[in-house]
Amino acid sequence: MGLREDIMNETVSELPLRRGVTVLADSLVSEAIRLMRDHKLGCVFVVDEQGRPTGKFTERQVLKLVCDCVPLDEPVSKHMVEIPPCGCVKMTDPVVKVLKGMQETRLRFLCVVDDAGKVVAMTGQKGLMEYVAEHCPRQIKVQMMTSKMHMNTREGA
């Protein structure tokens, strides 16, 4: 099968998923930032008492807070972004649902939930790019970035 068929038929569980880190709505912004830094993630999901996502707190919100000199001892719920219904996917959903969800919402991160609606993981741009690179290794050339650019063939006269 080709990439198009794989995206349509394979499930979210086939994507390289990241751990879904969560905080409660009354957690402090500083705690959310610490968790993002410790887990090297671009966002944390804000959940209710049952573990269901109500919003997310991302690097973008951190930048806004820092630029506006907002104290970091405020509750994260005050600065979170609500997650639209298409901002969550299940492990059994096709990979194409992640792609469509990101296009429709312009989100970089999607929440992966179980059948009860609880956060189990996260995926997004990075996961999709790794998935594509894994399925098309001959079409995608991965080259280490260095301070000096290299060319495969000579250009010009």
C-alpha positions as CSV (number, residue, x, y, z in Angstrom):
1,M,0.0,0.0,0.0
2,G,1.0,3.6,-0.5
3,L,1.1,6.5,1.9
4,R,-2.4,7.6,1.0
5,E,-4.0,4.2,1.7
6,D,-2.0,3.9,4.9
7,I,-3.2,7.3,6.2
8,M,-6.8,6.2,5.4
9,N,-6.6,2.7,6.8
10,E,-4.1,2.7,9.7
11,T,-5.1,3.9,13.1
12,V,-3.8,6.6,15.4
13,S,-2.1,3.9,17.5
14,E,0.3,3.5,14.5
15,L,1.6,7.1,15.0
16,P,4.6,7.9,17.1
17,L,2.7,9.2,20.1
18,R,4.0,11.4,22.9
19,R,3.0,11.1,26.5
20,G,-0.2,13.1,27.3
21,V,0.8,15.3,30.3
22,T,-2.1,16.7,32.2
23,V,-2.8,19.3,34.8
24,L,-6.0,20.2,36.7
25,A,-7.7,23.6,35.9
26,D,-6.7,25.0,39.3
27,S,-3.0,24.2,38.8
28,L,-0.7,27.1,38.7
29,V,0.8,28.3,35.4
30,S,4.3,27.8,36.8
31,E,3.5,24.1,37.4
32,A,2.2,23.7,33.8
33,I,5.4,25.3,32.5
34,R,7.6,23.1,34.6
35,L,5.8,20.0,33.3
36,M,6.2,21.1,29.7
37,R,10.0,21.7,30.3
38,D,10.5,18.5,32.2
39,H,8.8,16.4,29.5
40,K,10.1,18.4,26.6
41,L,6.6,19.0,25.3
42,G,5.0,22.0,23.6
43,C,1.8,21.7,25.6
44,V,0.0,20.2,28.6
45,F,-3.7,19.3,28.6
46,V,-6.0,20.7,31.2
47,V,-8.4,18.1,32.5
48,D,-11.4,17.8,34.8
49,E,-11.5,15.6,37.9
50,Q,-12.4,12.6,35.7
51,G,-9.3,13.1,33.5
52,R,-11.2,14.4,30.4
53,P,-9.6,17.3,28.5
54,T,-11.2,20.7,28.8
55,G,-8.4,22.7,27.3
56,K,-4.7,22.9,26.7
57,F,-1.9,25.2,27.7
58,T,0.8,25.7,25.1
59,E,4.1,27.4,24.4
60,R,2.1,30.1,22.7
61,Q,0.3,31.0,25.9
62,V,3.6,31.0,27.8
63,L,5.0,33.6,25.3
64,K,1.9,35.8,25.7
65,L,2.2,35.6,29.5
66,V,5.8,36.5,29.5
67,C,5.4,39.4,27.0
68,D,2.5,40.8,29.1
69,C,4.4,40.3,32.4
70,V,1.6,38.2,33.8
71,P,2.4,36.5,37.2
72,L,2.9,32.8,36.9
73,D,1.0,32.0,40.1
74,E,-2.4,32.2,38.4
75,P,-4.5,29.2,37.7
76,V,-3.8,27.6,34.3
77,S,-7.6,27.6,33.5
78,K,-7.4,31.4,33.2
79,H,-4.9,31.1,30.3
80,M,-5.8,27.8,28.6
81,V,-7.3,27.4,25.1
82,E,-10.4,25.3,24.9
83,I,-10.1,22.1,22.8
84,P,-12.7,21.9,20.0
85,P,-14.4,18.5,19.5
86,C,-12.2,17.7,16.5
87,G,-9.1,18.5,18.7
88,C,-9.4,15.0,20.2
89,V,-8.9,11.6,18.5
90,K,-9.1,8.0,19.7
91,M,-6.5,5.3,19.2
92,T,-8.8,3.5,16.9
93,D,-9.5,6.5,14.6
94,P,-7.8,6.5,11.2
95,V,-4.6,8.6,10.9
96,V,-6.5,10.8,8.4
97,K,-8.6,12.1,11.2
98,V,-5.5,13.6,12.8
99,L,-4.6,15.3,9.6
100,K,-8.1,16.7,9.1
101,G,-8.4,17.7,12.7
102,M,-5.2,19.7,12.5
103,Q,-6.3,21.3,9.2
104,E,-9.8,22.3,10.5
105,T,-8.6,23.6,13.9
106,R,-5.2,24.9,12.9
107,L,-3.8,23.1,16.0
108,R,-0.3,21.7,16.2
109,F,-1.2,19.3,19.0
110,L,-4.1,16.9,19.2
111,C,-5.3,15.0,22.3
112,V,-5.5,11.2,22.1
113,V,-8.3,9.9,24.4
114,D,-9.5,6.5,25.4
115,D,-13.1,5.3,25.1
116,A,-14.0,7.0,28.4
117,G,-12.6,10.3,27.0
118,K,-9.5,10.4,29.3
119,V,-6.2,11.7,28.0
120,V,-3.8,8.9,27.1
121,A,-1.4,10.6,24.7
122,M,-0.8,13.4,22.3
123,T,0.1,13.7,18.7
124,G,0.4,16.4,16.1
125,Q,2.8,17.8,13.6
126,K,5.9,16.0,14.8
127,G,4.1,12.6,15.0
128,L,2.7,13.0,11.5
129,M,6.0,14.0,10.0
130,E,7.7,11.0,11.7
131,Y,5.0,8.8,10.3
132,V,5.4,10.1,6.8
133,A,9.2,9.8,7.0
134,E,8.9,6.2,8.2
135,H,6.6,5.3,5.4
136,C,8.5,7.1,2.6
137,P,12.2,6.7,3.5
138,R,13.4,6.8,-0.1
139,Q,11.4,9.9,-1.0
140,I,12.5,11.8,2.1
141,K,16.2,12.5,2.6
142,V,17.1,13.3,6.2
143,Q,20.3,15.1,6.6
144,M,22.0,16.3,9.7
145,M,22.1,20.1,9.9
146,T,25.5,21.6,10.2
147,S,26.8,25.1,10.1
148,K,27.9,24.5,6.5
149,M,25.4,23.6,3.9
150,H,26.2,20.6,1.6
151,M,25.1,20.0,-1.9
152,N,24.7,16.6,-3.6
153,T,25.4,17.9,-7.1
154,R,27.2,20.8,-8.5
155,E,25.1,23.7,-9.7
156,G,25.9,26.2,-12.4
157,A,28.3,26.1,-15.3
